[in-house]
């Protein structure tokens, strides 16, 4: 048994009954269940449709996401989330660079690294070196003035935790940011790289070992082992090339507003919905959300 979930942007709420029922009828699905009127609906299927991606492409043109997945085990016990451009709307290192007056230069390197065009560790080392001499206090200023949370993040974390889940923030960014973000959004734990500073200024170096793609995979294995669950019971979400390892290993790997090279390797692609989409695809209705 499979489940098909259709999701719209909560801001547009443009998922209509005719679209849901037309697809349900075309695929011979069961009765439609509305998880949030105008935003999310689902129906059961006997098997995976052969034209899933053709239909997905057509719905993208309507501003709608489509996820088809096995019904069994779709509610997950662990959320493993990237931070930059996933749980928050920014890349922290780019925001620090903007404060240092080198924003465009660093952002260009970040974009190439997230697209998988550059080695992540080398790209991070290069970018951090450009921050040498920046006052350490700028981190707090960026957190206060430039960082915004992705809509639906608090609901996602709170609802999964309310249903017995565990939430971990695992970032290739910096602990100076993940600590604040994890606390604000209710994560149980966080892991990231550590910026080095001396006499109140950044040294332009990051502590070793650098947390990148393989470290995120290791975190997924370690946390699921500690919780006594398999990796199939985990949901991972991210947007960059350094997330592909954990997205591929987790039971549900979600490419959220992801770079094309990332989305192409994931069966769950959310381009229009926000982070509440990760609840809808687990079968939670909006009335089930915790805050």
N, C-alpha and C positions, 0 to 999 in steps of 0.2 A: 504494500500500500504506500502511495506517495501523497504528498500534499502540495498543492499549488497556492502560493500567496501573492496577491497583487497589492502593491503599496504605492501611494502617492505622497507627494510632499505635503506635510501638515499645513503649510502655508497656503497651498493651492486647494487641497481637499477636493480634487477633481476626479476621483474614482467613482464612476457611476454604475448603477445596477445593470444597465444594458451591456456595458463592457464586460463585467464579471460574468453575467449569465451567458453572453455570446461565447466566451471562451470556455466556460463550463460545458455548454452544449456541444461545442465543436470537439472537445476532448472526452465527452461522455463522463463527466465528473459527477460527484454527489452534490447534495444541496449546499448552496453557498452559506457561509457563516461570516457575518460582518463583525470584525474585530474593533473597528472604529469607523462609523459612517463617513463616507467620502474619502477615507484615508487608507483603510486596509480591510481586505476580505480574503477568505480562503475556501477551498473545497478539496475533497478527497479525489484521488485518481487511482485506478487499478494498476497502472504502470507508467513509467516515464515516457512522455510523448516524444516521438521521433523528430518533430519539428519545433522542439522547445526553443532553440536559439533563433529561429526565424521569427517566431511569435514574440520572443523577448525583444528583438530588434524593432519590430513594429510598435510595440508598446513604449519603447524608449522615445519614439517620436511623439507619443502622446503625453510624455512626462510621467510615465508609470514604470515602476520596477516589477519584475516577475522573478519569483524564486520557486523552483520545484525541487523537492527533496524527499527522502524517505520519511515516512511518518514516525517510525519507531526511533526513539532516542533523540528526538529533536530538541527537547528541553535539556539544557546543559547545566553542569554543576560548577563550571569554572569559566569566568570571563578573563581573557588575557588581551589587554588593549594597548596599542600604540598610543602615544600622546600627541605629538606634533601633527597637525592637520587631520587628526582623528578625534581625540577627546577635546582638543582645543582647536581653534581656527587658524592658528599661526605655526610657523617654524621658529622656535625660541632663538636659535642661533642667528637667524635672519633679523630678528627684532633687536638682539644685542648689537649686531653689526650696524643696523640702522642708527642706533644711538651713538655708535662710534664713527658714523659718517662714511661707512663702507658697505652700506646695505645692498646696493645693486651687485657689487662684486661677489659678495658672499652668497646672495640669493641665487645667482647664476650657477655657482658650484653646487649649492643645495639641490637645485632642480635636476642637475645632471646626475647627482648621486642617487636621488630618489627614483629616477628613471632607470637606474641600473647601468648608467654609462660610465661611472667611476667607481673605483674600489671605495667602499664605505669608510673603512678605517683611515685610509690615506686622505680622503676628502675631509673627514672630520678633523684630522690633525692639521691640515692646511688651513681650514677655516678658523679653528681655535687660535692658531698662531697669529692670525690677523687681529685678534682681540687683545693682544698683549698691551698691558698698560691701562686698560679700561677699568675704571673704579668698580670694585666688587659690589658697591651699593647700587649700581645700575641694574643688577638683577632684580632687586626689589622694585625698582621703578618700572621696569618692563612688566613685571607681574601685575602691578597696580594699574598701569596705564595702557598696556598694549595687548594683554592676553584676554581672549574671550572663550567661553566654553561652548562647544558644539551643542546645539539643541538636542534634548533627549538624553543627555549623558547621566544626569542625576537619576532620572526615572529608570534608565537601563541598569545602573549599578544597584539602586535601592530595590528594584523588583527582583532581580536575580538573587540578591542577598536575602530578601524576605522569603524566598522559596528555597532556601538552603544552599545557595551558591556562594562561591568565593570569587573575589575580584582582585586582579593584580594588574598594575600599570607597569608596562615594560617598555622602556624608551631608549632609543639611541641618542637622546638628548641628555639633559643634565639633572642631577639630583636636586639642584637648587630650585628647579621648576617642578619636577615630579612630586616632591614632598608637598608643596603647596597645592598642586592640582589634585593629588590623591586625597588629601585631607578634605578639600572642598567638595569633591564628588563622592566621597565615601568608600574609596578603595581600601581593601584590607592590607595591601602592601604595595611597594613600588621599587623598581630597579632602574638605574640609569647610570650614565657616566658622571664622573666628578670633575668639575672645573677646579684647577689649582690656582691659588691666590697667595700673595705675599705682600705684607704691609698695606693691605686694603686694595690691592690692584691685581687683576688677573695676570698670570704669568705667561699666558699664551700656550699653556700645556694642559693636557687632560690626563688624569690618573690612569694607569694601566692595571689590568687589561681593559681594552676598550670594548664596551658592550655593543655588539652589532648583530648581524643576522644570526650567526651561530649561537650567540649568547641568548637570543630570544627563544630559539629552539630548546636550548638547555634549560631555560627557565620553565618552559612548558612541561618538559619531562620531569624536572625536579618538583614542581608544584603539584602536578597530577600524582606523582609518586607519593608525596607527602600527604596528600588528601586521600590516598587509597583508591583512586579512580584511574581509568584509562584515558589516553589522549582523545579518544572518541567522545568523551563526555565534556570536552572543552570547546568553547567558542572563542576564536581569535579574530581580532579586527584590526585592520591597518590600511595604509594607502601607498606605502613606498616599497621599493625593491628589497630593502633590508627586512621587510615583514614577510616575504614570500615563504621562508622556511617554516615559520610558525603557522602561517595560513594554510600551508599544505599538510601539515602534521595534525592540526586540530580537527576534531570531528566536524566542525563548521568553521570554515575560513571565509571571513567576510571582507571583500574589497569595498571599502567605503569611500565614495567619491575619489577613487584611486587613479593613479597614473595608468595609462593604457597598457603598459608592459605588465603591470600587476593584475589588473582586471582580466586580462586575457588568460591568466593561469588559474582563475578562481571560478567556481561554479555559482557562488553567491556574490552578486554584484549589486550594490546599492548606490545608484547615481542620483536619485531624486529624493528619497526619504531621508530622514535624519536618524539619530541613534536609536529612536524608538522602533525603527524597522527591525532591529535585532531582537526586539521582544515579540513583534508580530510574527516573525518567521519561526519563533518557538511556540506559537499558539496562544500567547497572552493577548487578551483583549484590553482595551484602554481602561476598562473598569477594574482590571487586575493590577494596574500600575501602582507601585508604592512610591512615595515621595519623601 
